[in-house]
Amino acid sequence: MIHVKHFIKPAISIAFDTFVAGISLMCAILLRYDFNIPSQNISLFTIYSLVYMVICAAFYVYFNLHKNIWRYTTARDLMRFCYATVFAIAAGGFILSTTLGFENFPRSVFIILPLLQIAVSASPRIFLRLWHDKVFQTALNSHKSQENVLLIGVNDAADLFVRENRRQKPMRFNIVGAIDEDNNQKGRLFHGIPVLSALDNLAKTLLSLDKKGFPVKMFIIAEAKGEVLKKIIDIAAAQNIIVKRIPTISNLKDGNKLTDLKPVLIEDLLGRDTVELDNSSIADLLNNKTILVTGAGGSIGRELCRQIVKHNPEHMLLLDHSEDALYHVDMEFYKKYPKIKRTSILVDIKNKDDINNVLKEHKPSIIFHAAAYKHVPMIEANPISGIENNLLGTMTLTNAAIEAGVPKMVIVSTDKAVNPTNVMGATKRAAEMYSLGASKDTSTDIIAVRFGNVLGSNGSVIPLFTKQIIEGGPLTVTHKDATRYFMTIPEASQLILQAAAKGHGGNLFMLDMGESVKIVHLAEQMIRLSGLTPYEDIDIEITGLRPGEKLFEELWYNEEGMEKTDMEKTFLVNPNSLSKKETQEKVAAIEAACQQQNEFLAVQTLKELVKEYQPSHNSPYQALNDSEND
């Protein structure tokens, strides 16, 4: 049921604006005649005003101006009001000139009228908006009961945040100042908030605010990443200041407000520049194609699937050996990508018959092989399982792809394949060697892509540290000097697709991982981001390198050489490998040792294939180094 009261406020709004239109026209005429209108024209001008009021009312209704809530008036609303007024004046001029004539009407009125009409109608709207936002009260009150915060960054995100904060009753944050990263806005006002200094003077600015009675308890990040963010975190840690960030667009989709601040993530701290992709070449590779992703339930496999669906594949084949992992990725596709045809395949890549049947039935155009065992200590303790999955499983998939005539296959590899000190790394290097070698003289283009650790992947150090912080610590680090390379899962997946689109058979690519990161520093930063103090609130414990672990990771062999490509953050590696025949013979010998369940022989033969493999001093297979020297 529609109530009469629902029409009262819109009716009042239209009546007010229409009345202002008529009065503005008469005032414009009065100004034109210096308040001395010829008596013979008064009645004619009155008719003009009445007709003009009707025309304005029609345009105001057409532009829905009567539906606006005045206390929430925005710049967009005021622009629509200006458009409506200008169109009304133009239409009024045309109608009046063709009906009543303009012989005695001064043309200069058309210049004065819009200025008067817009100013008078907009003034109460602007006043109500200012009053509602309590701009005057904000300028007068210190809000001592609120938490003093400093805004880092003067940009669109900061603008929206300040507006949202002022709409709340009471305001959640007392923003005592803003910091401009580039120092271009210093000394100016941002929504009445003083822009105090550049980032380089942040420590001095905090001291000055403290002396004035405005001690800062929180930094709110609107714009900062990478090294800049590290500097802010260090200053905050030194002064016991909490650091939060304004939510992103994706956060707001979950019903959050801009004032529902988010913690700074380690991904922000290690921030890398956005990747510029050649989307046309990726689209040509994936559009309307049948795509198979092995390990689809894993961190990289699942993200590859998410990136692939952006390019409208005809059919997604989600393959995994883990029922639970496959279930979760299948449910994600069911909810988020219902229009994409998908088939979830619960298969072990080591099963030759099953893999052959999958490829024959579905005939994929490209295979992304992300299935792998990757935990170094686990594979060191179970070498045959690691060899069978990482090397022999890849061999099975490679042979099946070549036999089925799959046009392209992409092997997802790792930096641990470079000068490996563990079985896992050696199996991945051996898988590179077998697949790239097998692709020679075939119609199947097989390429491999290497990269280091990805932030947030299953079993990586980031989720481990997060869990340990929640549990109260300590955080466990293997060595005080241990370093690793990191990139985000989406970035790695995007670069894999880029390499797949432009790579050719036998290519081995390495992704630019940026600078290596000390794990102990990473642990310290994660503790600080949690609002705690390292070694006081939460300790960091050095546990020692585990069997097979390296102190430093590498991305290519010195002997391999590395070339730049036309792809961003992607290099071409020239690997030194055995001949195709030698590689296949060694892999066959490794397979035979695995069938005999002879761990030592299997690893020994793996070492003969991957000559750079030098088991670490704490590895069960360290003796292989001694026997080689003998």
SEKE-939252 format. One record per residue (C-alpha): residue in three letters; residue number from 1; z negated, y negated, x; chain. Coordinates in steps of 0.02 Angstrom, whole numbers, plus 50000, padded with zeros to 5 digits. Layout:
BEGIN
  resn  resi      w      v      u  chain
   Ala   NUM      Z      Y      X      A
...
//
This chain:
BEGIN
  resn  resi      w      v      u  chain
   Met     1  50000  50000  50000      A
   Ile     2  50049  49829  50066      A
   His     3  49913  49697  50051      A
   Val     4  49947  49514  50022      A
   Lys     5  49835  49467  50168      A
   His     6  49961  49545  50287      A
   Phe     7  50083  49405  50241      A
   Ile     8  49961  49261  50253      A
   Lys     9  49963  49233  50443      A
   Pro    10  50152  49256  50462      A
   Ala    11  50178  49137  50314      A
   Ile    12  50063  49008  50393      A
   Ser    13  50157  49025  50558      A
   Ile    14  50327  48997  50474      A
   Ala    15  50260  48853  50369      A
   Phe    16  50187  48768  50522      A
   Asp    17  50345  48785  50627      A
   Thr    18  50455  48732  50481      A
   Phe    19  50346  48579  50447      A
   Val    20  50351  48535  50633      A
   Ala    21  50542  48549  50629      A
   Gly    22  50556  48423  50487      A
   Ile    23  50429  48303  50562      A
   Ser    24  50512  48318  50734      A
   Leu    25  50681  48269  50661      A
   Met    26  50607  48117  50574      A
   Cys    27  50512  48067  50732      A
   Ala    28  50670  48085  50836      A
   Ile    29  50761  47970  50715      A
   Leu    30  50616  47847  50719      A
   Leu    31  50619  47843  50908      A
   Arg    32  50807  47817  50906      A
   Tyr    33  50788  47665  50790      A
   Asp    34  50631  47600  50877      A
   Phe    35  50531  47636  50718      A
   Asn    36  50644  47523  50615      A
   Ile    37  50756  47638  50511      A
   Pro    38  50883  47547  50401      A
   Ser    39  50818  47559  50221      A
   Gln    40  50987  47620  50155      A
   Asn    41  50977  47775  50270      A
   Ile    42  50799  47831  50233      A
   Ser    43  50844  47942  50085      A
   Leu    44  50991  48019  50179      A
   Phe    45  50883  48058  50331      A
   Thr    46  50752  48136  50217      A
   Ile    47  50885  48254  50146      A
   Tyr    48  50940  48294  50325      A
   Ser    49  50759  48341  50368      A
   Leu    50  50737  48453  50216      A
   Val    51  50900  48546  50248      A
   Tyr    52  50857  48562  50433      A
   Met    53  50686  48636  50389      A
   Val    54  50770  48773  50287      A
   Ile    55  50890  48812  50430      A
   Cys    56  50748  48821  50556      A
   Ala    57  50646  48935  50444      A
   Ala    58  50793  49055  50433      A
   Phe    59  50813  49062  50622      A
   Tyr    60  50626  49082  50652      A
   Val    61  50624  49231  50536      A
   Tyr    62  50780  49303  50618      A
   Phe    63  50697  49292  50790      A
   Asn    64  50535  49366  50719      A
   Leu    65  50433  49219  50781      A
   His    66  50316  49234  50632      A
   Lys    67  50261  49407  50694      A
   Asn    68  50193  49344  50861      A
   Ile    69  50005  49337  50884      A
   Trp    70  49975  49164  50953      A
   Arg    71  49827  49205  51065      A
   Tyr    72  49937  49333  51155      A
   Thr    73  50087  49217  51176      A
   Thr    74  50188  49256  51332      A
   Ala    75  50324  49165  51427      A
   Arg    76  50448  49283  51344      A
   Asp    77  50386  49228  51171      A
   Leu    78  50406  49045  51217      A
   Met    79  50583  49077  51278      A
   Arg    80  50627  49160  51113      A
   Phe    81  50557  49008  51023      A
   Cys    82  50667  48895  51130      A
   Tyr    83  50820  49002  51090      A
   Ala    84  50781  48997  50904      A
   Thr    85  50760  48808  50908      A
   Val    86  50921  48777  51005      A
   Phe    87  51021  48891  50888      A
   Ala    88  50942  48806  50736      A
   Ile    89  50990  48634  50800      A
   Ala    90  51169  48690  50836      A
   Ala    91  51185  48774  50665      A
   Gly    92  51102  48625  50580      A
   Gly    93  51220  48504  50663      A
   Phe    94  51370  48605  50607      A
   Ile    95  51309  48628  50427      A
   Leu    96  51255  48448  50404      A
   Ser    97  51414  48378  50480      A
   Thr    98  51525  48482  50364      A
   Thr    99  51423  48447  50206      A
   Leu   100  51336  48278  50213      A
   Gly   101  51434  48203  50358      A
   Phe   102  51369  48116  50513      A
   Glu   103  51440  47941  50489      A
   Asn   104  51268  47860  50493      A
   Phe   105  51178  47989  50599      A
   Pro   106  51135  47942  50781      A
   Arg   107  51199  48076  50903      A
   Ser   108  51059  48042  51029      A
   Val   109  50939  48125  50907      A
   Phe   110  51006  48293  50966      A
   Ile   111  50935  48257  51139      A
   Ile   112  50764  48198  51079      A
   Leu   113  50740  48329  50942      A
   Pro   114  50726  48491  51045      A
   Leu   115  50603  48411  51165      A
   Leu   116  50490  48355  51024      A
   Gln   117  50505  48511  50919      A
   Ile   118  50473  48636  51059      A
   Ala   119  50329  48535  51132      A
   Val   120  50237  48516  50966      A
   Ser   121  50261  48696  50909      A
   Ala   122  50223  48774  51078      A
   Ser   123  50066  48672  51114      A
   Pro   124  49946  48762  50995      A
   Arg   125  50012  48930  51054      A
   Ile   126  49982  48887  51237      A
   Phe   127  49811  48815  51199      A
   Leu   128  49755  48971  51105      A
   Arg   129  49818  49083  51246      A
   Leu   130  49724  48981  51376      A
   Trp   131  49568  48981  51270      A
   His   132  49578  49167  51240      A
   Asp   133  49600  49204  51425      A
   Lys   134  49450  49093  51461      A
   Val   135  49537  49004  51601      A
   Phe   136  49421  48856  51585      A
   Gln   137  49266  48964  51584      A
   Thr   138  49330  49062  51734      A
   Ala   139  49349  48899  51832      A
   Leu   140  49173  48841  51787      A
   Asn   141  49070  49000  51797      A
   Ser   142  49031  49099  51954      A
   His   143  49010  49264  51861      A
   Lys   144  48863  49313  51971      A
   Ser   145  48829  49463  51861      A
   Gln   146  49000  49535  51902      A
   Glu   147  49057  49622  52060      A
   Asn   148  49144  49507  52183      A
   Val   149  49312  49577  52235      A
   Leu   150  49450  49519  52351      A
   Leu   151  49631  49548  52300      A
   Ile   152  49743  49608  52442      A
   Gly   153  49921  49557  52404      A
   Val   154  50002  49422  52298      A
   Asn   155  50142  49507  52201      A
   Asp   156  50195  49566  52028      A
   Ala   157  50065  49706  52025      A
   Ala   158  49928  49581  52066      A
   Asp   159  49993  49464  51930      A
   Leu   160  49982  49600  51797      A
   Phe   161  49812  49656  51858      A
   Val   162  49737  49481  51847      A
   Arg   163  49806  49459  51670      A
   Glu   164  49734  49626  51615      A
   Asn   165  49566  49586  51693      A
   Arg   166  49554  49420  51600      A
   Arg   167  49597  49499  51433      A
   Gln   168  49443  49608  51442      A
   Lys   169  49278  49550  51368      A
   Pro   170  49183  49534  51479      A
   Met   171  49295  49534  51631      A
   Arg   172  49263  49685  51742      A
   Phe   173  49296  49598  51907      A
   Asn   174  49259  49427  51977      A
   Ile   175  49407  49396  52092      A
   Val   176  49343  49272  52220      A
   Gly   177  49505  49257  52316      A
   Ala   178  49670  49336  52367      A
   Ile   179  49741  49382  52535      A
   Asp   180  49927  49360  52570      A
   Glu   181  49993  49487  52694      A
   Asp   182  50130  49371  52759      A
   Asn   183  50027  49209  52750      A
   Asn   184  50166  49123  52650      A
   Gln   185  50052  49076  52505      A
   Lys   186  49894  49021  52598      A
   Gly   187  49810  48870  52517      A
   Arg   188  49895  48894  52349      A
   Leu   189  49823  48953  52183      A
   Phe   190  49867  49119  52101      A
   His   191  49811  49114  51918      A
   Gly   192  49679  48991  51977      A
   Ile   193  49625  49111  52115      A
   Pro   194  49632  49033  52289      A
   Val   195  49744  49120  52416      A
   Leu   196  49623  49115  52561      A
   Ser   197  49709  49178  52716      A
   Ala   198  49825  49301  52797      A
   Leu   199  49774  49480  52832      A
   Asp   200  49744  49443  53016      A
   Asn   201  49597  49330  52968      A
   Leu   202  49520  49450  52842      A
   Ala   203  49358  49474  52939      A
   Lys   204  49330  49285  52954      A
   Thr   205  49370  49261  52770      A
   Leu   206  49237  49389  52721      A
   Leu   207  49108  49299  52828      A
   Ser   208  49153  49131  52750      A
   Leu   209  49138  49201  52572      A
   Asp   210  48971  49279  52615      A
   Lys   211  48904  49111  52676      A
   Lys   212  48961  49029  52513      A
   Gly   213  48863  49155  52411      A
   Phe   214  49011  49268  52363      A
   Pro   215  48984  49429  52460      A
   Val   216  49134  49543  52433      A
   Lys   217  49093  49719  52373      A
   Met   218  49269  49785  52346      A
   Phe   219  49447  49765  52408      A
   Ile   220  49580  49790  52274      A
   Ile   221  49747  49836  52353      A
   Ala   222  49901  49768  52268      A
   Glu   223  50015  49776  52420      A
   Ala   224  49979  49868  52584      A
   Lys   225  50026  50032  52665      A
   Gly   226  50035  50121  52832      A
   Glu   227  49965  50025  52980      A
   Val   228  49919  49875  52873      A
   Leu   229  49817  49985  52758      A
   Lys   230  49731  50068  52906      A
   Lys   231  49675  49897  52967      A
   Ile   232  49604  49855  52795      A
   Ile   233  49513  50022  52787      A
   Asp   234  49437  49993  52959      A
   Ile   235  49373  49820  52911      A
   Ala   236  49305  49886  52746      A
   Ala   237  49217  50030  52835      A
   Ala   238  49137  49911  52960      A
   Gln   239  49068  49802  52818      A
   Asn   240  49027  49939  52693      A
   Ile   241  49158  49879  52568      A
   Ile   242  49239  49994  52441      A
   Val   243  49430  50002  52438      A
   Lys   244  49528  50035  52279      A
   Arg   245  49709  50012  52228      A
   Ile   246  49797  49952  52071      A
   Pro   247  49869  50099  51972      A
   Thr   248  50054  50137  51985      A
   Ile   249  50174  50149  51837      A
   Ser   250  50153  50339  51835      A
   Asn   251  49965  50318  51821      A
   Leu   252  49987  50204  51670      A
   Lys   253  50087  50338  51579      A
   Asp   254  49926  50435  51561      A
   Gly   255  49849  50298  51454      A
   Asn   256  49759  50210  51597      A
   Lys   257  49741  50021  51610      A
   Leu   258  49782  49916  51761      A
   Thr   259  49596  49886  51784      A
   Asp   260  49564  50074  51795      A
   Leu   261  49575  50067  51983      A
   Lys   262  49626  50218  52086      A
   Pro   263  49561  50275  52255      A
   Val   264  49671  50243  52405      A
   Leu   265  49753  50409  52447      A
   Ile   266  49784  50477  52620      A
   Glu   267  49970  50474  52573      A
   Asp   268  49954  50284  52559      A
   Leu   269  49870  50275  52728      A
   Leu   270  50004  50378  52813      A
   Gly   271  50135  50284  52712      A
   Arg   272  50315  50309  52761      A
   Asp   273  50465  50206  52710      A
   Thr   274  50563  50260  52557      A
   Val   275  50709  50374  52595      A
   Glu   276  50882  50306  52558      A
   Leu   277  50981  50455  52497      A
   Asp   278  51167  50482  52473      A
   Asn   279  51143  50532  52291      A
   Ser   280  51329  50552  52258      A
   Ser   281  51345  50692  52387      A
   Ile   282  51186  50776  52322      A
   Ala   283  51252  50763  52143      A
   Asp   284  51416  50843  52197      A
   Leu   285  51318  50987  52272      A
   Leu   286  51204  51018  52121      A
   Asn   287  51284  50950  51963      A
   Asn   288  51331  51086  51838      A
   Lys   289  51290  51222  51965      A
   Thr   290  51179  51375  51961      A
   Ile   291  51040  51347  52087      A
   Leu   292  50920  51480  52153      A
   Val   293  50755  51427  52231      A
   Thr   294  50649  51561  52313      A
   Gly   295  50463  51525  52326      A
   Ala   296  50486  51415  52172      A
   Gly   297  50300  51422  52135      A
   Gly   298  50249  51354  52305      A
   Ser   299  50224  51173  52356      A
   Ile   300  50397  51143  52430      A
   Gly   301  50488  51261  52312      A
   Arg   302  50417  51179  52157      A
   Glu   303  50455  51004  52220      A
   Leu   304  50632  51057  52265      A
   Cys   305  50653  51115  52085      A
   Arg   306  50590  50946  52021      A
   Gln   307  50712  50853  52133      A
   Ile   308  50858  50968  52088      A
   Val   309  50840  50944  51900      A
   Lys   310  50872  50757  51924      A
   His   311  51052  50803  51963      A
   Asn   312  51086  50904  51804      A
   Pro   313  51110  51082  51865      A
   Glu   314  51184  51203  51739      A
   His   315  51057  51340  51771      A
   Met   316  50896  51346  51872      A
   Leu   317  50841  51514  51943      A
   Leu   318  50655  51509  51985      A
   Leu   319  50611  51655  52097      A
   Asp   320  50438  51698  52163      A
   His   321  50335  51852  52208      A
   Ser   322  50173  51777  52140      A
   Glu   323  50156  51800  51952      A
   Asp   324  50030  51659  51937      A
   Ala   325  50133  51534  52037      A
   Leu   326  50291  51578  51942      A
   Tyr   327  50200  51560  51775      A
   His   328  50143  51384  51817      A
   Val   329  50313  51322  51874      A
   Asp   330  50394  51403  51723      A
   Met   331  50272  51314  51606      A
   Glu   332  50305  51148  51694      A
   Phe   333  50492  51167  51664      A
   Tyr   334  50460  51219  51484      A
   Lys   335  50362  51058  51451      A
   Lys   336  50452  50931  51561      A
   Tyr   337  50632  50993  51569      A
   Pro   338  50663  51087  51405      A
   Lys   339  50850  51048  51408      A
   Ile   340  50876  51129  51578      A
   Lys   341  50925  51312  51566      A
   Arg   342  50808  51414  51674      A
   Thr   343  50772  51594  51717      A
   Ser   344  50608  51642  51798      A
   Ile   345  50626  51793  51912      A
   Leu   346  50474  51890  51971      A
   Val   347  50547  51974  52126      A
   Asp   348  50498  52010  52306      A
   Ile   349  50632  51947  52426      A
   Lys   350  50603  52101  52534      A
   Asn   351  50671  52212  52394      A
   Lys   352  50854  52231  52437      A
   Asp   353  50909  52308  52271      A
   Asp   354  50820  52177  52166      A
   Ile   355  50892  52033  52268      A
   Asn   356  51068  52104  52260      A
   Asn   357  51053  52125  52071      A
   Val   358  50991  51945  52049      A
   Leu   359  51138  51873  52147      A
   Lys   360  51267  51983  52062      A
   Glu   361  51202  51943  51888      A
   His   362  51177  51754  51904      A
   Lys   363  51303  51710  52042      A
   Pro   364  51212  51555  52111      A
   Ser   365  51315  51419  52196      A
   Ile   366  51175  51378  52318      A
   Ile   367  51012  51458  52372      A
   Phe   368  50862  51359  52434      A
   His   369  50753  51484  52527      A
   Ala   370  50576  51413  52527      A
   Ala   371  50481  51578  52509      A
   Ala   372  50373  51612  52663      A
   Tyr   373  50201  51660  52725      A
   Lys   374  50139  51509  52822      A
   His   375  49953  51525  52863      A
   Val   376  49945  51549  53050      A
   Pro   377  49777  51642  53067      A
   Met   378  49817  51754  52916      A
   Ile   379  49984  51809  52989      A
   Glu   380  49907  51828  53161      A
   Ala   381  49788  51954  53084      A
   Asn   382  49925  52036  52978      A
   Pro   383  50082  52026  53086      A
   Ile   384  50184  52160  52999      A
   Ser   385  50163  52075  52830      A
   Gly   386  50217  51910  52908      A
   Ile   387  50367  51987  52996      A
   Glu   388  50423  52082  52840      A
   Asn   389  50412  51929  52728      A
   Asn   390  50470  51788  52841      A
   Leu   391  50600  51878  52947      A
   Leu   392  50653  52037  52857      A
   Gly   393  50643  51953  52686      A
   Thr   394  50756  51813  52750      A
   Met   395  50872  51945  52825      A
   Thr   396  50883  52034  52657      A
   Leu   397  50920  51873  52564      A
   Thr   398  51047  51817  52695      A
   Asn   399  51142  51983  52690      A
   Ala   400  51142  51983  52500      A
   Ala   401  51204  51803  52493      A
   Ile   402  51347  51841  52612      A
   Glu   403  51393  52000  52519      A
   Ala   404  51390  51908  52350      A
   Gly   405  51493  51764  52420      A
   Val   406  51363  51630  52384      A
   Pro   407  51444  51467  52447      A
   Lys   408  51288  51392  52528      A
   Met   409  51112  51442  52579      A
   Val   410  50976  51328  52647      A
   Ile   411  50831  51399  52750      A
   Val   412  50671  51296  52742      A
   Ser   413  50596  51310  52917      A
   Thr   414  50448  51235  53010      A
   Asp   415  50401  51144  53169      A
   Lys   416  50296  51298  53213      A
   Ala   417  50461  51385  53254      A
   Val   418  50473  51273  53408      A
   Asn   419  50396  51354  53564      A
   Pro   420  50292  51464  53449      A
   Thr   421  50118  51520  53501      A
   Asn   422  50090  51628  53347      A
   Val   423  50175  51765  53249      A
   Met   424  50209  51652  53100      A
   Gly   425  50306  51526  53206      A
   Ala   426  50400  51664  53295      A
   Thr   427  50452  51743  53129      A
   Lys   428  50520  51577  53067      A
   Arg   429  50618  51549  53228      A
   Ala   430  50685  51727  53218      A
   Ala   431  50735  51695  53036      A
   Glu   432  50830  51539  53093      A
   Met   433  50919  51639  53227      A
   Tyr   434  50967  51782  53112      A
   Ser   435  51029  51677  52965      A
   Leu   436  51124  51547  53066      A
   Gly   437  51202  51684  53171      A
   Ala   438  51247  51790  53020      A
   Ser   439  51341  51646  52939      A
   Lys   440  51472  51646  53076      A
   Asp   441  51641  51710  53018      A
   Thr   442  51586  51716  52835      A
   Ser   443  51622  51610  52682      A
   Thr   444  51437  51572  52659      A
   Asp   445  51376  51411  52740      A
   Ile   446  51198  51439  52800      A
   Ile   447  51097  51295  52869      A
   Ala   448  50913  51276  52916      A
   Val   449  50799  51125  52901      A
   Arg   450  50640  51106  53005      A
   Phe   451  50494  50991  52969      A
   Gly   452  50307  50982  52999      A
   Asn   453  50158  50980  52884      A
   Val   454  50174  50911  52709      A
   Leu   455  50032  50815  52628      A
   Gly   456  49945  50910  52490      A
   Ser   457  50033  51076  52509      A
   Asn   458  49936  51233  52465      A
   Gly   459  49817  51276  52606      A
   Ser   460  49852  51118  52707      A
   Val   461  49715  51015  52787      A
   Ile   462  49715  50877  52654      A
   Pro   463  49658  50985  52506      A
   Leu   464  49535  51072  52623      A
   Phe   465  49456  50907  52676      A
   Thr   466  49451  50848  52495      A
   Lys   467  49358  51006  52444      A
   Gln   468  49237  50990  52590      A
   Ile   469  49200  50807  52547      A
   Ile   470  49161  50855  52366      A
   Glu   471  49044  50990  52431      A
   Gly   472  48955  50865  52544      A
   Gly   473  49033  50920  52708      A
   Pro   474  49046  50953  52848      A
   Leu   475  49232  50931  52875      A
   Thr   476  49297  51063  52994      A
   Val   477  49420  51014  53130      A
   Thr   478  49483  51142  53255      A
   His   479  49490  51026  53407      A
   Lys   480  49450  50843  53438      A
   Asp   481  49622  50815  53515      A
   Ala   482  49725  50918  53391      A
   Thr   483  49873  50823  53315      A
   Arg   484  49998  50862  53178      A
   Tyr   485  50151  50782  53099      A
   Phe   486  50145  50741  52914      A
   Met   487  50264  50691  52775      A
   Thr   488  50250  50695  52587      A
   Ile   489  50315  50842  52486      A
   Pro   490  50441  50735  52387      A
   Glu   491  50509  50657  52547      A
   Ala   492  50531  50826  52630      A
   Ser   493  50617  50897  52476      A
   Gln   494  50734  50749  52461      A
   Leu   495  50785  50762  52643      A
   Ile   496  50815  50950  52623      A
   Leu   497  50935  50912  52480      A
   Gln   498  51021  50778  52585      A
   Ala   499  51044  50899  52730      A
   Ala   500  51106  51033  52611      A
   Ala   501  51238  50915  52540      A
   Lys   502  51308  50864  52710      A
   Gly   503  51269  51014  52821      A
   His   504  51391  51150  52871      A
   Gly   505  51370  51332  52918      A
   Gly   506  51263  51356  53074      A
   Asn   507  51185  51182  53069      A
   Leu   508  51000  51167  53112      A
   Phe   509  50923  51003  53057      A
   Met   510  50758  50925  53104      A
   Leu   511  50674  50795  52993      A
   Asp   512  50602  50638  53072      A
   Met   513  50415  50663  53053      A
   Gly   514  50366  50495  53126      A
   Glu   515  50212  50482  53234      A
   Ser   516  50091  50627  53254      A
   Val   517  49916  50605  53181      A
   Lys   518  49751  50657  53259      A
   Ile   519  49666  50775  53138      A
   Val   520  49492  50709  53178      A
   His   521  49550  50531  53138      A
   Leu   522  49625  50596  52977      A
   Ala   523  49457  50673  52932      A
   Glu   524  49367  50509  52969      A
   Gln   525  49488  50410  52861      A
   Met   526  49472  50529  52714      A
   Ile   527  49282  50512  52721      A
   Arg   528  49297  50322  52722      A
   Leu   529  49420  50326  52577      A
   Ser   530  49287  50420  52479      A
   Gly   531  49168  50273  52504      A
   Leu   532  49064  50367  52632      A
   Thr   533  49027  50346  52817      A
   Pro   534  49086  50477  52943      A
   Tyr   535  48949  50565  53042      A
   Glu   536  48816  50484  52932      A
   Asp   537  48852  50532  52751      A
   Ile   538  48967  50675  52800      A
   Asp   539  48979  50758  52969      A
   Ile   540  49136  50821  53058      A
   Glu   541  49119  50988  53144      A
   Ile   542  49232  51046  53286      A
   Thr   543  49260  51233  53259      A
   Gly   544  49384  51276  53398      A
   Leu   545  49567  51326  53387      A
   Arg   546  49597  51482  53285      A
   Pro   547  49703  51626  53347      A
   Gly   548  49883  51571  53369      A
   Glu   549  49852  51386  53337      A
   Lys   550  49928  51249  53443      A
   Leu   551  49842  51091  53501      A
   Phe   552  50003  50991  53478      A
   Glu   553  50153  51030  53368      A
   Glu   554  50333  51009  53427      A
   Leu   555  50492  50980  53329      A
   Trp   556  50626  51041  53449      A
   Tyr   557  50646  51134  53613      A
   Asn   558  50682  51027  53765      A
   Glu   559  50830  51141  53800      A
   Glu   560  50902  51123  53626      A
   Gly   561  50953  50942  53628      A
   Met   562  50953  50830  53476      A
   Glu   563  51089  50722  53400      A
   Lys   564  51083  50581  53275      A
   Thr   565  51169  50605  53108      A
   Asp   566  51230  50484  52975      A
   Met   567  51084  50544  52868      A
   Glu   568  50923  50444  52868      A
   Lys   569  50775  50528  52954      A
   Thr   570  50878  50683  52994      A
   Phe   571  50932  50747  53165      A
   Leu   572  51047  50889  53215      A
   Val   573  50973  51015  53335      A
   Asn   574  51080  51121  53450      A
   Pro   575  50983  51285  53463      A
   Asn   576  50997  51409  53603      A
   Ser   577  51017  51580  53524      A
   Leu   578  51068  51756  53568      A
   Ser   579  51236  51819  53512      A
   Lys   580  51254  51877  53333      A
   Lys   581  51262  52059  53388      A
   Glu   582  51108  52046  53502      A
   Thr   583  51007  51959  53367      A
   Gln   584  51050  52090  53236      A
   Glu   585  51006  52231  53357      A
   Lys   586  50836  52153  53396      A
   Val   587  50798  52124  53212      A
   Ala   588  50843  52305  53175      A
   Ala   589  50720  52360  53311      A
   Ile   590  50585  52247  53238      A
   Glu   591  50618  52322  53066      A
   Ala   592  50599  52498  53136      A
   Ala   593  50433  52452  53217      A
   Cys   594  50371  52381  53052      A
   Gln   595  50420  52541  52961      A
   Gln   596  50316  52636  53089      A
   Gln   597  50172  52514  53057      A
   Asn   598  50166  52484  53245      A
   Glu   599  50100  52306  53253      A
   Phe   600  50103  52288  53443      A
   Leu   601  50281  52354  53458      A
   Ala   602  50340  52244  53315      A
   Val   603  50267  52087  53395      A
   Gln   604  50329  52139  53567      A
   Thr   605  50507  52159  53502      A
   Leu   606  50490  51993  53410      A
   Lys   607  50446  51914  53577      A
   Glu   608  50602  51990  53655      A
   Leu   609  50706  51908  53519      A
   Val   610  50616  51739  53524      A
   Lys   611  50601  51718  53711      A
   Glu   612  50507  51553  53696      A
   Tyr   613  50366  51639  53601      A
   Gln   614  50208  51631  53707      A
   Pro   615  50055  51697  53613      A
   Ser   616  49906  51581  53631      A
   His   617  49759  51626  53741      A
   Asn   618  49653  51676  53591      A
   Ser   619  49791  51777  53507      A
   Pro   620  49774  51967  53494      A
   Tyr   621  49947  51974  53575      A
   Gln   622  49908  51865  53726      A
   Ala   623  49927  52018  53836      A
   Leu   624  50115  52013  53802      A
   Asn   625  50124  51860  53915      A
   Asp   626  50043  51957  54056      A
   Ser   627  50156  52108  54033      A
   Glu   628  50308  51994  54036      A
   Asn   629  50249  51917  54200      A
   Asp   630  50220  52090  54272      A
//
